[in-house]
Amino acid sequence: MATESLVEEFSLTELDRKAIDTTRVLAADAVEKVGNGHPGTAMSLAPAAYLIFQKHLRHDPKDPNWIGRDRFVLSPGHTSLTLYLQLFLSGYGLEMEDIEALRTWGAKTPGHPEYGHTAGVEITTGPLGQGLASAVGFAYSQRRMRGLLDPAAEAGTSPFDHTVYVIASDGDLQEGVTSEASSLAGHQELGNLVVIYDDNKISIENDTDIAFTEDVLGRYDSYGWHTQRVDWTVTGEYVEDLKALDEAIRAAKAETSRPSIIALRTVIGWPAPTKQNTGGIHGSKLGAEEVAGLKEVLGFDPAKNFHIDQEVLDHAREVVTRGAELHASWNEGFEAWKSANPEQAALLERLESGKLPEGWTEKLPVFEPGSTMATRSASGKVINAIADELPELWGGSADLAGSNNTTIDTAKSFAPERRSTASWDASPYGRVLHFGIREHAAASIVNGIVLSSPTRAFSGTFLIFSDYQRPAIRLAALMGVPSIFVWTHDSIGLGEDGPTHQPVEQLASLRIIPNFDVVRPADANEVAYAWRGMLELTDTPSGIVLSRQNLPIYDRSATGFRGAEGTLKGGYILAEAVRDGAEVTPDVILLATGSEVELAVEAREELAAKNIAARVVSLPSLEWFAKQDAAYREEVLPAAITARVSVEAGVAQGWRELVGANGEIISLDHFGASADYKKLYSEFGITTAAVVAAAETSVQNAAK
């Protein structure tokens, strides 16, 4: 679904050339001043980046969040100047002092572009590969938004059509996550995705031939991509043929049934006199002599630093006027769409406000006590119960739909119709995602979806495979993007598959990620509130951790028990201490999450028979609990009660600060084994009897 370019025909004036060369010099100046950075790629990509921002990218620098804009993703974030200099030239608010402040404290120009920090930065691209992988998610979300709001419009005519442009590097294409995501992009026939691959054949270790010799375009052709090559070295001399690149971009945009990749052969650091085409210019300053030589080659005054001719800047910033005109033209179509589609317009207004619909929580299921249910099953029921109320909610799993319970039963799969199978009915505007066995790409794509649209997406897999997703999870947390990760088979409770599939350290390792919420509900009704809590958060990603095995659904009307709404606070008194039928101050507090809450509840009963009054505290989310005020946390975990026991089928890390010096920790600080889950819990000492014994010990310790 191609969109019109900023200009109808290609042209390149002397002022354009001067602007391009100015950005090369500024890149060298900026890195030279701070003493570190990546000047080489910014220098050699200056023409391509300028061409995109000045001639092709539909954008309005005065309204960086315009919903009708094209998106630009700089996947090799280390070459941040490639983006910063175009934002400077285009009038996004960066000025020369910001370029001078590159990589310094408080600057708008940090070492890697950061989402939410600098206007015009669509995504934080730190680890190589994440930008391109998440850009596939950008392309997913464009198609889903069109299907949600304007499905009948002819291709290229909807206000929700836009193109996703990506600059990618050798390093990006060597990372496995881009292979996963690019395979999916080809399968999905994402014709709105245009990638320019900077084929400069240089990395930090110099010539990439030492480690990377594959036929990249052959690989992408096999993925189902439209491939082109533009070689600026083909004549034997280095000629930056921008007309050829412009023609390739236009051809890519005209190909609406396949994603496109253009292999652009560049020379890194061109035209630095002695360091071009070397690994040394990739990640180091040029040095004063080389910078002076660069300026002389390009006809600049070596004595002037951070200089741009006013006529060059004025010329480049004419893109503001072109962008405003395109925006105004788009607005005409948008207003016509709103008039013709009042219901969809109201939906869009709600989505962009970040608000959930009135009364949606009434659709959350209430699960009857007295039976058992795996929390993964409860999660699937919750998703389906709220799906009609929340059309923005969509997602799926990494080939584990039946295990993760992530399918919206009434919805079609998100894929071209010809991808339908005997099991799945596909539609390009469907809402059930199928990532295949590509856990890392799944997480990156979900980040891209949530970043670039007001929809809420989730991906599912086993908790053990969160290890494959960690770079994307960390970036979601860093950006404050409310992606949702569904993880099932949460512990040794998955049983016979054995230690390779039994998460032990994953809960602790995920909890230590700043700004990331881990939610491990104890029963079906906690699951419902967990989903509510995750969906009501708009600046924090979440991971919901679910059991394979059935767990009891607690009778909240029983003596001492509390409602599951406490889940929203992350920790709450599930069952108060009781003696002689009355609630009393507890002798000991039993803390647990997820599957192990059952053990704490059973231990409470056994301790009561021994005249030890135990309070059970369910802690589905330590992060949510930590956000509560001190008074509430004191109410749940009174400082005066130092007899405490924690029980969780994972490593002990993180629990000592909650149970204190007198407390006991029941944990699993080694790998699991292959057997049924009841046998494993018994053999590894994660049992009701163990909780009872630990409680007695803790009470004795507290009495000393």
N, C-alpha and C positions, 0 to 999 in steps of 0.2 A: 504494500500500500504506500507507494511513493508520494512524497510531498514536493511541492514546487521549490526550486532553489531560490536563493536570494536574488540572483540575477538570471536573466533568460539566456544570455550568451556569454561565452568565455571571453575575457579580455584581461590583459596584464599591462598596466601602464608603468612608466618609470617610477611614479610614486609608489605603486604596489611593490616594485622591486626594491625600492629604497626602504620601505617598511619591513620587508622580509629581512633584508640585510641588517637593518637596525636591531631586529630581535636577536639575530645571531650575536651581535656585538654586546647587547644588553645581557644575554645569557652568560657570555664570557666575563663581563664586568661583575655580575652578581655573584658568581661562584668565586671569582678572584677576591672579592671583598670579604666574604665570609670565611674563605679559606678552605671550603669543602663543598661537595655537591657533584652534580652530573651535568656538565655543560655540553658534552659532545652530541648527544641525541637531540637536545633542544636546538642546537645549531643546524643539524642536518635535516630535522623535521620542520624547521621554520616555514619552508614553502608549502608543505602539505597542510600544516595547521592553519596557516593564513588562508589558503584556498578554501578550506572547510568553513572557517568562521566568516570570511568575507564574501564568499560566492555561493555556498551551498546550505549551510546550517540555517534553518528557519528559527530565528531567535529574536528576542527583544531584550537587549541589555538593560533596559530600564524596568523590566518586569521579568526577572530570572525564573519565576515560578509559574509563568504563563502556561496553562495546561495544554495549549496547542503547539507548544514549541517542539522542535526536534531535540533529541538528547545527544550529548557528546560525552563519551567515556574515554579518559586517558588511562589505559590499563597499566602501562609501565609508569607507576606513580613517581618513581625516582626522578624521571625527567619532568618534574613538576613545572619547570620554567616553560616547557612547551605549551602548557595550559595558561599559566599565569600571564605570560606575555601577550597571548591572544585576548585574555580578559582585560588586560591593560589597554591594548589597542582598541578593543571593542567598546570600552566605556562602561564596564561592569562595576566600577568603583575603585578598582586598583589604580594607584598612581605611582609615579616614579619612586617615591620614597618607600613604597611597599616592595618594589623590586629590589631596591637597595637593602631592605631589611630581610632578605631571603634567609630562611633557616635560623632566625633569631627569636628570642623570647618575645611573645606577644604579637608577633608579626602576622599579617593576613596571608603570608606566604611561607607556611611551614615546609619542612623537607619533603613531605608528600602531601598532596592536596587532601583537605579534610572537609567532608560533608558537614554543612551547617556552620562552618567557620568562615568560608570565603564564598561570596556570591558568585554563582556560575559553576560551582563545583557540584556535580550531580551525585558523586559517590566517593567515599574514601577508598582509594586503591593502594593498599599497602603491599602485602605479599603478591608477587607476580602471579598472574592468572586470575586473580579474583575479579578484576575489572571486566575482562572479556566474559568470564563465566556469569557474572551478575548482569552484564549487558544483555545476555540471552533472556534473563528474567525481565529486563526492561521491554524487550520485544514481546515476550509473553503477555505482559500487562497491557501493552498497547492493544493487542488483539482482543483481550478479555474486556477491556473498557469499551471498545467499539461494539463488541457483541452485547454488552450489558446495556448500552445507551443508544446505539444507532446501527443495529445489525443489517437493516435493509438498504443502507446507502451503497451506491456503486463505489467500487474501489477507487480510492484517491479523492473522494468527494466529501467524506465525513470530517467534521471538525475534530474528530478524535483520531484521524490518521496522522501519523508522524513517523519520521525515520530515526533510527538509532545509529549514530556514527561511533565507531570505535577506532582508536589507534592502539595497535598491539605490537609487541616486540618479540624478538627471538626468545627471550626469557619467558614471556607469557605462553608462547606456543610449546615450550618445553615442559611446562607444568602440566601434570596429569589432569587437573581440574578443567583445563580448557578443552582437552580431548573429550571428556565426559560431556561438557556443556555444548561443545560444537557439534557433537554427534546428535544431541537432542535438537539443536537448532535446525540441522538439516532434516531430521525426521519430521519436525514440526512445520517445515517449509516456511520459515520466517522471512518473508520477502522484505520486511521493513528493517532488516539488520545489514549494515554496511561496515565492513572491517577493512581498515588499511593496515597491512602488516609491514612494519619497517624491517625490511630484510637487509640489515647492514652487516651481518656476518661477524659482529664483534661483541664480545661480552667482557666481563672483568678479567677472565683468563685469556683474553685476546681472541684470536681467530676461533670462531665457533666450530670449525671443522674438527677440532679435538674432541668434540662431544655431540655434535648435532649436524648430521649430514642427510637427513631424510628429505624426501620430496614433499614439501609442505603442501603445495597446491594439489599434488596427487592425492594426499591424505584428505584434503578438504573436498576434493572432487568425489572421493568415495563416500564422504558424509552426505553428499547431495547438495553441496554448495555450488554457486556460480563462481567460477574462478577466473581471474585475469592477472596478467603480469605487466608491470611498467618498470622498465630497467633503464635507469639514468646513466648506466655505464656501458650500454650496448654499443655505442659508437667507438669505444676505446678511449674516449675522453668523458669526463664527467659533465653531463649536460642536464640541468634540472628542467626537464620538459613538462612544464605545468599544464600545457594544453593536453598532453597525452593523459596525465593524471585526471584532469577535468573530464575528459571523454570517458575514462574508465569509471569515474564516480557516477556520471550520468547513465552509463550503461548498467551499473549496479542498481541504481534506483529504478530503472526501467524493468528490471527483472523482479517481478513481484511474487513469484512462486518459489523462490529459493533465497536463502541468505547469500550474501556476496562477500568475497574476500579478494582484495587487491594486494598482490605482493609487490611492494615498492622497493626496488633496489636502490639504496642510498649508500653514501660514504659517511660514516660517523665523523663528526667534527669538521666537516668541510665548511670553509676552505682554510682551516688553520694550516700554517705553512709547513710544520714538521710533525705535528701530532695527529693530523687527520688519519682516519683508518687504523687507529691503534687502540689497544685496550686502555692505555694511559689516559685518554681523553674521555673515557666512559664515566669514570667516577672520581676524577681529581681536577683541581683547578689547572688552568693552562700554564700559569706562570707569566710574570710581567712581560718578558720578552716575546712570548708566543702571542699574548693578547695584543701587544703593539703590532706584531707582524700581521695578525688577522685584520686589524683595523686598516693597516696600510693596503693590504690586498683588496679590501672592499672599498677603499677610497674614503675612509674615515680618519679623523684627526686622532692620532695615538695619545695626545695629551688630554683628550676629553673623555671623561667617564660618565656613564649614565646620562647620555645625551640623546635627544631625539629632536629633529627639526620640527618646528611647529606645523609646517605645511604637511609633513608626513603624518603626524598625529591627527591633524584635522581631517586628512584624507581617509585614514583608517577608521576614524570615528563616524564617518558618513554611514557606516553600517547601522548606527543607531536609527537614522532616518529610514533606511531600507527596512529594518526590522519593525519599526513602528508602523510603516505602511502595510507590511504583511500582517501584522497583528490586527490592524484596523480592518483589513479585508477579511481576515479570519473571523473577526467579531460579527461581521454582517452575516456570514453563514451560521455562526453560533446562535445569534439572535433568532434567525429563521428556524433553526433546529429547536430552540426552546419553545417557540410559539407552536410548532407542529407536534412537540413531544412534551407536554406539560408534566406528565408523571415521571418520565425519565429525567427531566430538568430538576424536578424536586428531589429525586434520588441523588443526582449529582451534587446538588447544593448540600444535602445532608452528608454525603461522603466527604466532600471537601471541608466541611466544618469539623470533621472528625467525630461527630456525634453518632451514637447508636440509636436506633429507632425507639420511640416511646413504647413502653410495655413489652419490650423484647424478652425481658427476663421472665415474664409469665410463661414463656414457651419452654423454659428450662424444665426438664423432667424431674419429678420427685419419685425416688425409688422406694418401694415399700420394704420395710424391714422384715426380717424373719427368713430371708433367703440369702443366697450368696451370688456374687457376680464378679468376674475379673474386671478390674478397673479399665482395662483396654476395651472391653465390651461396653461398659458404661460410657466411655468417651465417644465411641461410635454412635451410641444412642443420643448423646447430647448434640453431636454435630448434626445429625439428621433432624433432631427436634427443632433446632434453631435455623436450619438452612434456608427455609422459605422467608423467615423474617430478616435474614442478613444476606442479601444477594452478593454482598461484597466478600463473603467468606468462601474461599475455595482452596483446594489442596488435594494431596494424595500422598502416595508412598513410593519408596524405592523398591518396587517389586514385592511389596509385602502387604498389599491391601487387605487381604483376609486376616493377616496376623495383627496389623496395626489398627484395623477398624477405622480407616480414614476415608472411606468412600461415602459420598453423598448419593444415596440410593436412587433418588429421582432424577439425578443429573446425568448428562452425557459426559463422555470423556473429552478432554481438551486435546484435540488432534485433528488433522484433516480427515474428512469423511472416509477417504480411501484407506485410512489406517484402522478402520473398524475391524474387530475380530469377532469370533463366535461368542466371546465373553463380554466385550465392551463395544458400545455404540458410540462412535466418535463424531464430534462436530468441532469445527474450528473455534466455536464460541462456547464450548463446554466448560465445566468447572471442576471436573475430576482430573487431577494431574497424575501422570504416570512417568516417573523418572527413570524407570529401569533400575538396574543395580549400579546406581551412580549417586552414592550418598553425598559425596562432597559437592557435586554439581547441584544436587537438590537443594542443599542449604544456600549455596551462592545464588541460585536462581530465585529462591524465595526472597532473599534479601533484595534482589533487583526488582522483583514484583512490588514489594511493599515500599521500597524507596521511590519508585517512579509512578505510583498510582495510589489512590486512596482506598484500594482494596486490601483485604487481610488474607494472607496466604499462609498455609502450613505445609510442612513436609513430614513424612513419617518413616521411621526405621527402628531397628532394635537399639536399645541404649548403648550396647557395646560399640556400635558403629558411629556413635557420636564422636569417637576419636578421629574418624575420617572427615568429620565436618568442622572440627575445631577452628581452623582459620576463619571460616565464614561466620561461625558463631561469635568469635571474638570481634570481628569487624561489625557485626550487627550490634553488639554491646557498645563498641566504641562510637558508633554513629547514633545510637539511641533509636534504632529502627525496630518497631514492634513485630518482628518476625516471630512465628510460632513453630516450635520443633516438637513433634510428637514422638516420644520414645517408649516403646513397649519392651516386654521381657526384661524387667527392671533389675533382676538380681539372680542369685543362684536358684530362685524359684522357677526359672525357666527349665531347670531339670536336666534331662538326659543329653542335651547337646554338649554339655561339658564346659570346661573352664575357658575354652576359646571364645565362647559365646556368653559367659556369665560375667556381667560387670561387677567389679569389686571397687576399683578406685575412681570410677567415672563420676559418681555423685559428688564426691569431694572435689574432684578436679574441675567440675563444671561450676560448683558453688564459689570457687575462688576467682572466677572471672568477674571483674567489676561490672556493675550495671547489667547483670544477667540474672534472671529469676529462674530458679529451679523449683518446680511444683510437683510433689509426690503425694498424691491423695491416698487416703486410707480406705475409703469405701466409695460406692457409687455416688452418694449424695455429695461427698467432698469433690468428686470429679466435676459435677455440675457447677459448683461454685468456683472450682479452679478455672474452668473455661470462662466463666463470667469475669473473674479477676483478670485473666490474661487479655480478654477482648476489651476490657475497660481501660487498660494501660495503652498509652499511645507513644511513650518514649522509652520503652524498655522491652527488649526481646525476652521471650520466655520459652522454657522447655518443660513439657508435662511428661512425667515419668510414670509408667503404667504397668500393672502386673499382668502376667500370663495366667496365673492361677486364680481361682475364685477366692473372694474375700467376703466376709460377712457384711451385710448391710445393717448398720446399727439401729436399734430401736431408740430413737432420741427421746421417747417419752418415758423410758425406764428411769428408775430412781438414780439421780445424780448425773444423768446424761444431758448434754447440751446439743443445740442445733448445729447443723453443718455450716451455717452462715459464718461461723468463726473461721472457716477456711480463708475467707477474704482478708483476714488479719495475719495469715501465715502461721499462727499458732494459737491454740485455744484449749480451754478445759473441755475435753471430750467427755470425761467421766470423773465427777468429783469424788473425793474420799467420803466414804459412808461408814458409820458405825451405829449399830442398832437401828438401822433404817433411817437415820438422819445424817445430813451432810455435816462434816466436821473438818476442822483444820487437819490437813494431811500430815501423816508421819513421814511419808516419802512421796516423791513425785517421779512418775514413770514417763519418760519422754520417748516418743517413737515417730516414725514416718512410714507411710505406705503400708506394705504388707506386714510389717512388724508391729503395727498398732494392735493387731489382733492378739499378739502375744502379751502386750501390756494390759489389754482389757482382761484377758484370762488370768493374768498374774494378779490383777486387782482383786479378783474374786478369791483366789487362793490365799492372798495375804489377809483379806478380811477374816477368813476362817482362822487365821493365826493372830487375830486382834491387831493387825497392822493396817491402818487406814491409808490407802494409796490413791493419789490423784493421777489420772492418765491425761497427759497433754499430747495432743496430736499436733505435729509441726510439719504440715505439708509444704510450707515454704519458709526457710530460715530467712530469706531475703525480705519477704513481706513482713515477717514478724519483727525483724530489725528496724523496719520503718515505722513501727508503732511507737506511740509516746511511752516515756519511761513508766508512767503510772499504769498503763495497761500491761506492759511487760512484767511489772512488779506484781500485778494482780494474778497473772498466770504463773509466774515463777518467783514467788516471794523469796527475797534474799535470806530471810530467817530460816527457811526450810532448806537445809544443806544436804539432807539425805535425798539423793537423786540417782536414777538409773536411766541411761539412754540405751536404746536397742535399735540397731539398723544393720541390715545385711550388707555392709560395706566397710571400708576402712574407718578407723576411729578418728581420723583427722577431722578437726572442727567441733568435736563434741565435748572436749575437756572444758572449754570455756563455759559451756552450758551446765555441765553437771558439777563443776567445782572440785575442790580437793577431796571432799568426802564422798564424791560420787563414784559410781561404777559404770563402766562402758562395756556393753556387749556389742561386739563388732566382728568383722571378718577381715583379718589383716593378712590374708593369703589367698591364693587362687582357689577356685572351686574344684568340682569333680563331676563325673558323669554318673548320675543316678536320678531317681525321681526326687522331686523337691522336698517331700516330707523326710526322706532319708537324709538328704543333705543338711537340712536345718537341724536334724537330730544329731548327726555326726559332728557338725561344726559348732554345736553348743548354742545355737540360736533358738531357744525353746522357752516355753512358759516356766519350766522349772528353773532354768538359768536366770530368768528375770526375777523370780521369787528369791532365789538364793542371793542374787546381787543386791536386791532391795534390803534383805535382812542384814547383809554386810554393811551397806551404806548407812542404815539406821544405827548400827553399832558404832560405826566410825563417827557419825554425827554426835553421838552421845558422849564420846570421850572428852 
